């Protein structure tokens, strides 16, 4: 089942933001995330906030688009009352769950609400996640016609036995069809992969990588499998039905991914993400790693505006009730102080190719840079340019790099 929401301070019923949220807002980009919490089946490894039809209780999928639109409109009013400057959405991302379980008209309506409430920036990136078996040619055409620019396809693996262990239901032979349909619709394509599944060999992983590269997507994400407590996969491992993921094998798989993707012309820009060109990077995800603002719509969605983070109630029925009452669907929030924001900036920016400015490190952190270069964890050339950028080894040991560094006091 989905993980438990963190605790925090109460959120006002009208969603009012503290005055501090305005500080520096003109210098931060704004995006919108829409969480569509529905799946046909629950994958055994997943602890995302998603629900199958049997778990919805009195909530209905057909009501969701209208509820999400109401929250988009609510969010626009909150930001206006808080005195934040009008900012068009630079990025819009539909995640889940499986957003494409909804009719394409519902996704178009939600995107239209974002366009009306906030406006879209010229060249805005508009993405939806999709499973290979949840879309067809006509569906993708309709998305493109309504303003979507990008689709992120949950390929995960090209090996049937690996997909079966993950409880993925799609036929791997359908992935090339979906990629081709998306291209014909004029959409950019990202493929999402998972490595380290119990029973997956290095050769299996190489097969998946080569299959993905042969499809020439614009972008590739490759995530190490994490076994989350409470999932079906965790239970199977606990009972001895499956072996736990092997850390050393996962490191080998990551190195193989970076080598093959680089040879095919893809450049890493975040630990788990590669793009053909800088224009192919996921601008929405980069906004998370660089501390921009976004409003998260939907059950369990997280938001961030000017150092204020909040997260919505989880279950679709509880979410729908709050929307119907016209009050904030937020469960709780936290207001980050200057030290917490600085620590978070280091944690996130040290994962990306653009790096973290060395001048923002405290003296102890700056003193640690030379040692991290000597250990092969930080790129020496980037350090000369004033940035902390992890090497391949540093990406594998990203937590260690962060522990050695400390942000300057704000």
N, C-alpha and C positions, 0 to 999 in steps of 0.2 A: 504494500500500500504506500501512497505518497508519504514522504517524511513530514514530521511535525513542524509547524511554523514556529519561528523564534518568538520569544516574548519581546516586549518593548513598551514604550509609553503609549497611552491612549491617543487616538486620532480624533480631533473634533468632528462632530457629525457633519459639519459643512466642509470638512477637508482643509480648513484654513492652514496656511503655511506661515512659519515664523518670518519676521522681516529679514532675517539673515539669508533666506533663500534668494533674495534679489541680488545679493552681492556678486558682481562679476558676471551676471547672467548674459549680458550682451556679448561676452567673449566665449560663451559656451554654445555648442550646437544643441539642437533639440530633436528628439526622435520619439516615435510611438511604437510600443510593443503590444500586440494583441494576442493573448493566450487563449487558444481554443482547446478546451480540456477534454476532448472526446477521442476515443480510440475504439476500433472494432474489437480488438483483443488487447490484453495487457501483456507486454513482453516481459519475460521472466527476470530481466536485469533492471527493469525500469522502476524508479521511485519518483518520477515526475508527477506533478499534480494532474493526473489524467483519470478518466472514468469510462468504463464500458457501459453499455445500455442497462445492465443489471445493477449498476452501482449509482444510478442517477436519482433514485427515489422519485420525488415529485418534480424534479427538474426535467426540462425537455430541450433537446437539441434545437428544435425549430424556433425556440424563444431566444436563443443566445444572441443572434445578430442584433436584435432590437435592444437587448440588455447592454451589449457592448457599445452600441451607438449612444445609449443614454449615458454611459460612463465617459465616453469621449466628450460629449457635450458638458457633462459635469466638470471634467478636468479643465476644459477651456475656461469655464467660469471661475474655478479655483485659481488658476494662474493669473487671470485678469484681476480678480479681487486682491491678489497678493502683490500686485503692482509690477509683475514681471513684464518686460517688454515683449511685444508680439514677435514671435519667431516661427517661421514656417518649419514644418517637419522636414529635416534633411533625409531621414530614413524612416521607413515603416516596415515592421517585421511581424509576420503572422507565424506564431510557433505553437507548440502543443506538447502532447497530443498530436492529432492529425488534422490540421486546419482544413485540408481538402476533403474531409468527410462531409463538410457542409456544402451545400450547393454553391456553385461559383457566384451566383447572384448575391448570396449572403456576404461573401468576401468582398464583392464589389460594393455592396451597400456600406460595409464597415469602412472600406477605404474612402468612399465618398464622404462619409461623416468626418473622417480625419481631414480630408481636403476642405470641407466646409468650415470646420471648427478652428483649424490651425493654418490652413493652406499648405501646399506642398512647395518646397523649394524647386527651382529649376534644376532638372537633372536628379531629382530625388530618387534614392534607391528604395524600391518596394519589393520585398521578398516574402514568399511563403514557403514553409516546409511542406513536403509532400512525400508520401510513400509511393513506391512504384506502382502499386495496385490500386491507388486511390485517385488516379487521374487518367484521362485519355486525351487524344488529340484535341477534341472539341473543347474540353474543359480548359486546357492550357491556352487555346486560342482566346477563349472568353476572358481569362485572367489578363492576358496581354492587352486585349481591347479595353479593359477597365482601368488600366494604368499600372499593372504589375510589371516589373522589369527583370525579375530574377526568381529562380526556383531552386530550392535546396532539397535534393533528393536523398532520402534515407536508404542508400545502397547497403551499407554496413559490411557486406562481404559478397564475394562472388562464388563462395563455396557452399553448396547446399547443406552439408553437415554442420557448418558453423552457423548458418542462418537458423537451422533447426534448434541448436542449443540455445540460441538467443530468442527463440520463439517468434522469429520473423516469418511472416506468412507469404511473402511475395516470391514469385519465380525469378531467379536472377537473370534469366534470359529476357525479362521484360525491361530491364534497366536501359539497354541500348535503344529500345523503342521510345521510351519516355524522354530520354536525352534528345533523340532526333526530333520528336514532336515539339519539345520545348524550344529547340533551336529554330525550327520552322515558324514557330509563333513569335520569334524575335526576343526570347527570354535568355538571359544569361543563366548558366547552369553551374551549380555547385554539387559535388558528390560528398556525402558523409560516410565515413568508414569507422569501424571499431576494430581494435586489435587486442589480442590477449584473451580471447574467449577460451574457456576450458576446452581442451582437446585440439585447439587450433595450433598447427605447426607453423614453423617459419615459412615452409614452402606454401602452405595455405595462404598465408598473409601475402607472400610475393605474388601469388596468383591473383589475389584481390587487387593489389596495387597495379599490376600490369594490366588487368582488365579495365580498371578505372582510367588509367593513363591513356589506354588505347581509345577511349571514348572522347578524349580531348576536352574535358570540362574546363570552364574558366577558373574554377576554384575547387580545392580539395580540403576537407577537414578530416583529420585522423585522430581519434580519441582512444586512449587506453581504457579498457573496460575496468570499471570500479564496481566491486561487489558491495551493494548497499544493504544495510540491515533491513530485515523485514520483507525483502523481495523473495520471489520464488527461487531465483538463482542462489541466493544466500542459503536458503533452506536445503537445496539440493547439495550444495557444497558441505554444509554442516552435517548432513546425513551420510556423506561419503559417496554420493552418487556421481559427483564430478570433482575433479581436482581444482584447487584454488589457482587463480592466475599466478604465473611465475614472474617475479619482478625482473629477473635477469633476461628472460625471454622477451618480456615487453620492451626492455631497453634495446635489445637487438632488433626488435620489430620497428621501433621508432627510428633507429639509425638507418634501417633499410628503407623506410618511407622517405626520409630526408634525402638519401642518396639517389633513389630512383626518381623522385619528384624533381630534384635539382637537375638531374641528367635530362629530364624531359622538358626543362625550361620553366619549372615552377620555383618561385622564391618564397621561403618562409617569411611570415610577417608577425606571427604570434605562435607560441609553442606548438599549437595543434593545427595551424592553418597555413595554407600555401595558395598563392595566386599566380596566374600567368604573368600579369603586369600589376603595377600599383593600382590601376583602375579596376582590377578584378578582386581586390580585397573586399571583404565584407565590411562596409563602412558602418553598419549598424553595430556589429560586434566590436569593432574598434572604438566606437563611442563608449562602450562599457569600460574598456581598458584604459581609456584616456580621460575618464571622469566627466563626460558630458552629461546633459540632462535628458531624461526620458520619462514618459508617463506609461506605466504598465497597466493595460486594460484586461480584465477578466479574472476568474477565480484563481487565487494564489499568485497573481502577477505582482512583481516587484517594481517599484518606481524610484527614481532619484532626481531631485531638483535641488541644486545648490547646497549639497551636504545634508539634505534631509532624505532619508530613505523610509519607505513604507511598503507594506505588503498586504494584499487583499485577503479576505476570508477565503478558505480553500474550496469548500464544496459548492457546486453550482447552485444548489437550492438555497443555501445561505446567501450566496452572492446575489441571486435573483431577488430574494426578499429585500435586501438592502437597496438594490436599485429601484425596486417598486416603491419603496418608502422615500426615495429621493435623498438618501443620506449616503455618506461616504462608505464604499464597500471595504475600506481598509480595516485590517485586524489590529495592527499596531505600527509604530514607527520608531525611528531613532534619529536624533540630531547629532551629527558627528562634530566633535570639537576639532580645533586646528591640528592637534597632534594626531588624532585618529585619521583625519583626511590626508595628512602627510604620509602616515604609515601605509595607508591604502594606496596612495599614488605610487609609492615605491613598489609595493607588492604587484601592482598591475602593470606599470610601465616597464618594469624590469623583465617582463615576459615578451615584449614586442621588439621588432627589429629597429624601430625608431628610437628605442632606448629611454633611459632615465637620465636627466641632466646631473652630471657629477657635482656641479656647483650647488645643487640642492641637498646634497648629503651633509650630515653632521661631520665634524672633524674626524671622529672615529671611523665613520663610513668611508670618507675619502682616503684615510690611511689604509683601509683594507683593500682598496682597489688594486694596488700593485701586487699584493699577494694572490688575489683572485686571478689576475692576469697570469702570474707565474704558474698557478695551478691549472691553467687552461680552461677556466670557467667564464672569463670575461674577454671579449675581443679587444686586443691591444690597440688596433688602429682606431676603433670607435672611441676608445678611452682617450686617445690623443685628440680626437675631435670633441671631447667633453661629454661623451655619453657612455652609460653603462648598457652594454648589449651582450647578452649571453652567447657563448659559443655553443656548438652542438652539445658538448659535454655539459655546459652550463644549463642548457635547456633541460637536460635529464636530471639535473640537480638544482632546479630553480629554487626550491625551498631553502637549500643551503646558502645559495647566493644572497637571498633576501636576509637570512639571519646574520650574515656577515656585514650587512650594510644597515645604516639607520638614517632615517630622513632628518633633515634639519628642522629645528623648532620653528614653527610658523610665527 
